[in-house]
Amino acid sequence: MQTRIVVYLLGVVLFVGSFTAAYGQSTPDQVVRGTYVVDIPAGAYLENGEFYYKPGSIAVPAGTTVVWFNDDTNQIHTVTSGEPSDEDAGSAFGSDFMQEGAFFQHTFTEAGEYP
């Protein structure tokens, strides 16, 4: 199970600048960051199944929270950075075991690529 996350800063400066121009003052706690949701669908546990879970890359601004939801019926999943064979797998982020209906979230504070 892998998601490559590309976090970028483009647009954040423009958003803050636009917010300041439109509403006067701006402080860091006034800047609203989005949340990106990744769904682990039912049937994701079947490697050769229709819904085998290996989502593609996504790009989000730095400061965005990504939330993974486990919607796979009666299946436990984890969310782990990197590939299982990587020496540093899980070093950027990693969940505990997630029962059906559980979620894991991680906020990407720095720009970069997170396999």
N, C-alpha and C positions, 0 to 999 in steps of 0.2 A: 504494500500500500504506500504510494508515494505521491506527493504533490510538490511541485517545484514552485516556490513562492519568489517572485521578483518584487522587491519593495523599492519604490522610487520616490524621489522628492519633487519631481516635476508637478506643478499644479498646486502644491501646498503653499508656496510663496504667493502665487497668484490668488489663491483662495483667501489667504490672510489679508493680502492687500485689498482685495475686493470687499471683504467684510469690513475692514477699517474705513474704506472710502464710503461705504454705504451706511454704516452705523456709528461712525465716530471712533471711539476708542476700541482697542482690542487687546485682550490679555490672553495668554496661552489657554486658560481654562474656558475661554469663550469659543475657541475653535472646535468645531464639531468634526470628529473623525468618523468615518463610516465603519461598518462591520460587514465582512464578507462571509457568507455561509457556504460551507461545503457539506453536502449530504452524502452519507454512506447509505446507499439504497438497499432495500430488501433484495436478497440474492447475491449480495456483494461477496459473500464468502466462497462462492463457487468460481474457482479459477477459470474454468472453461464455460462458465455460465454467461447468460446474456448481460448481467449487471456486474461482472467482476470489477472490483474497485481499484482502479488506477487512474485517478483524475489527471487531467492535463495541467499545464502551467497556468497560473493566474498572476496578474500584476496588480499590486495595491500600493497606495501611498504609504510612506513611513508614518507610523502612528496608528495604522489601521489594525483592528482586531479581526482575526480570522477564527471562525467557530466551525467545528466539525460536529455534526449530529449523527449518531448511530441509529438509523432507521431499519437496520437489518434484523428481521424477526428472529428472536431467540438466539442471536449470535453475539459474541463478545469481540470487540475490535480494539485496536490501539491506533494512535496517530503518532508517528515517529519521524523526525527529520532524517534525511539520508536514506541510503539503501541498507538492507539487512547485513550485507557483506562489508559495509564501510566500517573502518576502525572507529570512527567517531559518530556512528549512528546514534541519534537521539541527543547529541550534544547541543544542538540549537533549540530544540523543543521536543517534548514527548509527553504523551498522556499515560495515565494508569489504564488498567483494563476498563473498557467502557461497555456496560450492559446495554441492551436495546433501550432506546429512549434517552440515553445519557449523552452528554456533550463535553467537548474539550475546547478551550479557547486559548489563543496566544496573541499577544500584541507585538507587532513587528516595529520596534522603535528605531531601528537603523536601516538605511538603504542597503541593499545587497541581494544576493540570490541564496535561497535556502532550499536545497534539494530535499 
